């Protein structure tokens, strides 16, 4: 595996920024955007992928267009924070399509989840009929976001 330094230059950062705006950009489009010829852009792109800076490519889906316009942040505290309890909870969470993001946290709560449903009634059904039945959960706290203020760019590329 080819390993490159994490000291990325302005061309690398511009390539990454362009891909964040349009992940389907061709080598030629990237070359034009960053001011290099296609060959060095292709080489830099391969190096960024090989180094794990670029971990994959994906389509961004608008959940609201699909009818899942209600997001809720759910903080979870487990009864015990031992390895098998963490693993058991994480396995359970992976089974719920409603849970679209899940982070292991520091602080007063053990996990932070983002749950996407069609509305408050669907969230209530998910919470009462499925999520509260996960073994080892001591407490759950839900927060409903009003609007997203910022999203999308990684810290190093946001400027």
C-alpha positions as CSV (number, residue, x, y, z in Angstrom):
1,X,0.0,0.0,0.0
2,X,1.3,3.4,-0.9
3,X,1.4,5.8,2.1
4,X,1.5,9.5,1.7
5,X,2.1,12.2,4.3
6,X,-1.0,13.8,5.8
7,X,0.6,17.1,4.9
8,X,-1.6,17.8,2.0
9,X,-0.8,20.8,-0.2
10,X,-3.2,23.2,-1.7
11,X,-3.8,21.1,-4.8
12,X,-4.7,18.1,-2.7
13,X,-7.1,20.2,-0.6
14,X,-8.6,21.7,-3.7
15,X,-9.2,18.2,-5.2
16,X,-10.9,17.1,-1.9
17,X,-13.0,20.3,-1.8
18,X,-14.1,19.8,-5.4
19,X,-15.0,16.2,-4.7
20,X,-17.1,17.2,-1.7
21,X,-19.0,19.5,-4.0
22,X,-19.3,17.0,-6.8
23,X,-18.3,13.4,-6.1
24,X,-19.0,12.5,-9.7
25,X,-16.5,14.9,-11.2
26,X,-14.3,13.4,-13.8
27,X,-10.5,13.6,-13.8
28,X,-10.7,16.3,-16.5
29,X,-13.2,18.3,-14.5
30,X,-11.1,18.1,-11.4
31,X,-8.0,19.1,-13.4
32,X,-9.7,22.2,-14.7
33,X,-11.0,23.1,-11.3
34,X,-7.6,22.8,-9.5
35,X,-5.4,24.1,-12.3
36,X,-3.4,20.9,-13.0
37,X,-3.3,18.6,-16.0
38,X,-5.3,15.3,-15.8
39,X,-2.3,13.0,-15.1
40,X,-1.1,14.6,-11.9
41,X,-4.7,14.9,-10.7
42,X,-5.2,11.2,-11.3
43,X,-2.0,10.4,-9.5
44,X,-2.9,12.6,-6.5
45,X,-6.4,11.1,-6.4
46,X,-5.0,7.6,-6.3
47,X,-2.6,8.7,-3.5
48,X,-5.4,10.2,-1.5
49,X,-7.4,7.0,-1.8
50,X,-4.5,4.8,-1.0
51,X,-3.6,6.8,2.1
52,X,-7.2,6.5,3.3
53,X,-7.9,10.3,3.1
54,X,-10.7,9.4,0.6
55,X,-12.5,6.4,2.1
56,X,-15.2,6.0,-0.5
57,X,-17.8,7.7,-2.7
58,X,-21.5,7.9,-2.0
59,X,-24.7,9.5,-3.1
60,X,-26.2,12.0,-0.6
61,X,-29.9,11.3,-0.1
62,X,-32.4,13.8,1.0
63,X,-34.3,11.9,3.7
64,X,-37.2,14.5,3.6
65,X,-37.9,13.8,-0.1
66,X,-38.2,10.1,0.8
67,X,-40.7,11.0,3.5
68,X,-38.3,10.8,6.5
69,X,-38.4,14.5,7.4
70,X,-38.5,14.1,11.2
71,X,-35.1,13.7,12.8
72,X,-34.6,13.3,16.6
73,X,-31.3,13.2,18.5
74,X,-31.5,10.5,21.1
75,X,-29.0,10.4,24.0
76,X,-28.6,7.0,25.7
77,X,-27.1,6.0,29.0
78,X,-26.4,2.3,29.5
79,X,-26.7,0.5,32.9
80,X,-23.1,-0.6,32.5
81,X,-20.2,0.6,30.3
82,X,-18.4,-2.7,30.0
83,X,-17.3,-4.2,26.6
84,X,-20.1,-6.7,26.3
85,X,-22.8,-4.2,27.1
86,X,-21.4,-1.7,24.6
87,X,-21.2,-4.4,21.9
88,X,-24.7,-5.7,22.6
89,X,-26.1,-2.2,22.4
90,X,-24.3,-1.5,19.1
91,X,-25.5,-4.7,17.6
92,X,-29.1,-3.9,18.5
93,X,-28.8,-0.3,17.1
94,X,-27.5,-1.6,13.8
95,X,-30.8,-3.5,13.3
96,X,-32.9,-0.4,13.4
97,X,-33.2,1.3,10.0
98,X,-34.6,4.4,11.8
99,X,-31.2,5.0,13.4
100,X,-29.2,6.7,10.7
101,X,-26.2,7.8,12.8
102,X,-24.8,6.5,16.1
103,X,-21.8,7.8,18.1
104,X,-20.1,6.4,21.2
105,X,-19.7,9.5,23.4
106,X,-17.8,10.8,26.4
107,X,-19.6,12.7,29.2
108,X,-22.9,12.0,30.9
109,X,-24.3,9.9,28.1
110,X,-22.9,6.8,26.4
111,X,-24.3,7.2,22.9
112,X,-25.8,9.8,20.7
113,X,-28.1,8.7,17.9
114,X,-29.9,10.5,15.1
115,X,-33.2,8.8,14.3
116,X,-35.2,9.6,11.1
117,X,-38.9,8.9,10.9
118,X,-41.9,10.2,8.9
119,X,-43.1,12.2,11.9
120,X,-43.6,12.4,15.7
121,X,-46.1,9.5,15.7
122,X,-43.6,7.2,13.9
123,X,-40.9,8.2,16.3
124,X,-43.1,7.5,19.2
125,X,-43.9,4.0,17.8
126,X,-40.2,3.3,17.2
127,X,-39.3,4.5,20.7
128,X,-42.1,2.7,22.6
129,X,-42.3,-0.5,20.6
130,X,-38.7,-1.2,19.7
131,X,-36.0,1.0,21.1
132,X,-37.1,1.0,24.8
133,X,-36.9,-2.8,24.6
134,X,-33.1,-2.8,24.0
135,X,-31.5,-4.6,27.0
136,X,-29.1,-2.6,29.1
137,X,-30.4,0.9,28.5
138,X,-30.7,2.9,31.7
139,X,-32.1,6.1,30.3
140,X,-33.1,7.8,27.1
141,X,-33.3,11.5,26.4
142,X,-34.7,12.9,23.1
143,X,-34.1,16.3,21.5
144,X,-35.8,17.5,18.3
145,X,-33.7,19.8,16.1
146,X,-35.4,22.9,14.7
147,X,-33.1,23.4,11.7
148,X,-29.6,22.4,10.5
149,X,-27.2,25.4,10.7
150,X,-24.2,23.8,9.0
151,X,-23.4,20.5,7.4
152,X,-21.2,18.7,4.9
153,X,-17.6,19.9,4.8
154,X,-14.9,18.4,6.9
155,X,-13.1,20.7,9.2
156,X,-9.9,20.9,7.2
157,X,-11.7,21.7,4.0
158,X,-14.2,24.2,5.4
159,X,-11.7,26.9,5.2
